[in-house]
Amino acid sequence: MRRNFKKIAMIAHAGISFIFVLLTVLILSNILPLNFQDGAVVVDSVVLVLIIVLALFYVGLTAYLLYCTFNQTQLLKYVELYSDSTTSVMATSKTIKRMVTDNAKQLGTVKVNKIRISSDGKYGLILTVLVHVKSDEVSLELDTLRCMCQDTFFKVLGLRFSSINFKIEKINGHYKADTAEAKQQAKTMDAERKYARDCYEDPTGDKCDEDNQPSQDVEDDESTQQSSDEQDQQATQQ
């Protein structure tokens, strides 16, 4: 469908170009003379509207053809597995999606929403999978699915993708951040900003002393906390 539409666009683009060239030649050769009134060219309203419409179509077709020419991520509907002088074997994108979906169901923590197959520009293929992850260990689950798909593609189809990428559209995890720890980190960041502002406003002032750096205070607090924890552990052991 995309290729057919591109061919139609090229034919229409060439036709409009021919019309503009023909009009230019007719005007320059005085076969189609222009009417002047008070030093300005007078054009019939119907002709003017026709020229504007053709110009808009021409600009739109030019933009589309440039996009198709320089776009390197056009999606593929078929993947050629092998071919020779007598035959060729191809797999559809639906077949690839079914294989990925079956592996995801076997894994149980990833749901496949959509896949996209494109060329990498070096005679290789890129598989992009849009997924919904139902786990907190996202990297582990997706790496597992990637390995399962690579094994399935090679063992069943003899196919290797140069890259298998994942785009996460939704995550259903159970992890909840520690609010108290996050607030403490936010207070430290706020203190660092205040310290930087004080040093900017008064570089030689007492507030800009290295001993007053918030990071130093945090390190001291952490070391004090670690030493107290070690003392508590020793007391428990005794």
C-alpha positions in Angstrom: 0.0 0.0 0.0 2.8 2.4 0.9 4.7 1.6 -2.3 1.6 2.1 -4.4 0.8 5.4 -2.8 4.4 6.5 -3.3 4.1 5.7 -7.1 0.9 7.6 -7.3 2.5 10.6 -5.6 5.4 10.5 -7.9 3.1 10.5 -11.0 1.0 13.3 -9.6 4.1 15.3 -8.7 5.5 14.9 -12.2 2.1 15.9 -13.7 1.9 19.1 -11.7 5.5 19.9 -12.6 4.7 19.5 -16.2 1.7 21.8 -15.9 3.8 24.6 -14.3 6.5 24.2 -16.9 4.0 24.3 -19.7 2.4 27.5 -18.3 5.8 29.1 -18.0 6.7 28.3 -21.6 3.3 29.6 -22.9 3.6 32.8 -21.0 7.3 33.4 -22.0 6.5 32.7 -25.6 3.5 35.1 -25.5 1.1 32.4 -26.6 -0.7 32.9 -23.3 -0.4 36.7 -22.8 -0.9 38.3 -19.5 -3.4 41.1 -18.9 -2.1 44.2 -17.1 -4.2 46.8 -15.4 -2.5 49.8 -13.7 0.8 48.0 -13.8 -0.5 44.8 -12.1 -1.2 41.4 -13.6 -4.9 40.6 -13.8 -5.7 36.9 -13.3 -9.1 35.4 -13.5 -10.4 34.2 -10.1 -10.9 30.6 -11.3 -7.4 30.4 -12.8 -6.0 31.9 -9.6 -7.8 29.3 -7.4 -6.6 26.5 -9.7 -3.0 27.7 -9.5 -3.1 27.9 -5.7 -4.6 24.4 -5.4 -2.0 23.0 -7.7 0.8 24.8 -5.7 -0.5 23.4 -2.4 -0.6 19.9 -3.9 2.9 20.3 -5.3 4.3 21.3 -1.9 2.6 18.5 -0.1 3.7 15.9 -2.6 7.2 17.2 -2.5 7.3 17.0 1.3 5.9 13.4 1.2 8.4 12.2 -1.4 11.3 13.8 0.5 10.1 12.0 3.7 9.9 8.7 1.9 13.4 9.2 0.3 15.3 10.0 3.5 13.3 8.1 6.1 15.3 5.1 7.1 12.8 3.5 9.5 10.1 2.4 7.1 8.3 -0.6 8.5 8.5 -4.0 6.8 5.5 -6.3 6.4 7.6 -9.2 5.2 11.0 -10.7 6.2 12.9 -12.7 3.6 14.3 -15.9 5.1 16.1 -17.2 2.1 15.9 -17.1 -1.7 17.6 -18.6 -4.7 17.1 -18.7 -8.5 14.0 -20.9 -8.2 12.2 -19.9 -5.0 12.1 -17.5 -2.1 10.6 -17.9 1.4 9.3 -15.0 3.5 7.6 -14.6 6.9 5.0 -12.0 7.6 5.2 -9.5 10.5 2.1 -11.2 12.0 4.1 -14.5 12.2 7.0 -12.7 14.0 4.5 -11.1 16.4 2.9 -14.5 17.1 6.2 -16.0 18.0 7.1 -13.1 20.3 3.6 -13.2 21.9 4.0 -17.0 22.5 7.3 -16.5 24.2 5.9 -13.6 26.3 3.0 -15.8 27.4 5.4 -18.6 28.4 7.4 -16.0 30.4 4.2 -14.7 32.1 5.4 -11.3 33.1 5.4 -9.4 29.8 2.5 -8.7 27.4 3.2 -7.8 23.8 1.1 -5.0 22.4 2.7 -4.4 19.0 5.9 -5.1 17.0 7.7 -3.1 14.3 10.3 -4.5 11.9 12.6 -2.1 10.1 15.9 -2.2 8.2 19.1 -1.0 9.9 20.5 0.2 6.6 23.3 -2.4 6.6 21.3 -5.5 5.3 20.1 -6.2 8.8 16.8 -6.1 10.5 15.7 -4.3 13.7 12.8 -5.7 15.8 11.0 -3.2 18.1 8.6 -4.7 20.5 6.0 -2.5 22.5 5.4 -4.3 25.8 3.5 -4.1 29.0 5.7 -5.4 31.9 4.1 -6.9 35.0 7.2 -7.1 37.2 9.5 -4.9 39.2 12.6 -6.5 37.6 12.1 -4.9 34.2 15.6 -5.5 32.8 15.7 -9.1 33.8 12.3 -9.9 32.3 13.0 -8.2 29.0 16.5 -9.7 28.7 14.9 -13.1 29.3 12.3 -12.5 26.6 15.0 -11.2 24.2 17.0 -14.4 24.6 13.9 -16.6 24.2 13.0 -14.7 21.0 16.5 -15.0 19.6 16.6 -18.7 20.2 13.1 -19.2 18.7 13.8 -17.1 15.6 17.0 -18.9 14.8 15.8 -22.5 15.6 12.5 -22.2 13.8 13.1 -19.7 11.0 16.9 -19.5 10.8 16.5 -15.8 11.3 18.7 -13.4 13.3 17.8 -9.8 14.0 20.7 -7.4 14.3 18.9 -5.8 17.2 15.8 -6.5 19.3 14.6 -3.4 21.1 11.8 -3.0 23.7 9.6 0.1 24.3 7.7 -0.1 27.6 4.2 1.3 27.4 3.0 0.3 30.8 4.4 -1.2 34.0 2.4 -3.0 36.7 5.0 -3.3 39.5 4.7 -3.5 43.3 7.7 -1.4 44.3 7.1 1.6 46.4 9.8 4.2 47.1 10.7 5.0 50.7 9.1 8.3 51.4 11.2 9.1 54.5 14.5 8.4 52.7 13.3 10.4 49.6 12.5 13.4 51.9 15.9 13.2 53.5 17.6 13.2 50.1 15.4 16.2 49.0 16.5 18.1 52.2 20.1 17.4 51.3 19.6 18.6 47.8 17.9 21.8 49.0 20.8 22.4 51.5 23.3 22.0 48.6 21.4 24.5 46.5 21.4 27.0 49.4 25.1 26.5 49.9 25.8 27.1 46.2 23.6 30.3 46.2 25.4 31.6 49.3 28.8 31.0 47.8 27.7 32.7 44.6 26.4 35.8 46.5 29.3 36.0 48.9 32.3 33.8 47.9 34.5 35.0 50.8 31.8 34.8 53.5 31.6 32.3 56.4 28.7 30.4 54.8 31.0 29.5 51.9 33.5 27.7 54.1 34.3 24.2 53.1 33.4 22.9 56.5 29.8 24.1 55.9 29.3 22.0 52.8 26.1 19.9 53.1 27.7 16.9 51.5 30.3 16.9 54.3 27.6 17.0 56.9 25.8 14.0 55.2 29.0 12.0 55.1 29.6 12.7 58.8 26.1 11.7 59.6 26.5 8.5 57.6 29.8 7.6 59.3 28.3 8.3 62.7 25.3 6.1 61.9 27.6 3.3 60.7 29.7 3.5 63.8 26.6 3.4 66.0 25.3 0.4 64.1 28.6 -1.4 64.5 28.5 -0.7 68.2 25.0 -2.1 68.4 26.0 -5.3 66.6 29.0 -5.8 68.9 26.8 -5.3 72.0 24.3 -7.8 70.6 27.0 -10.4 70.0 28.3 -10.0 73.5 
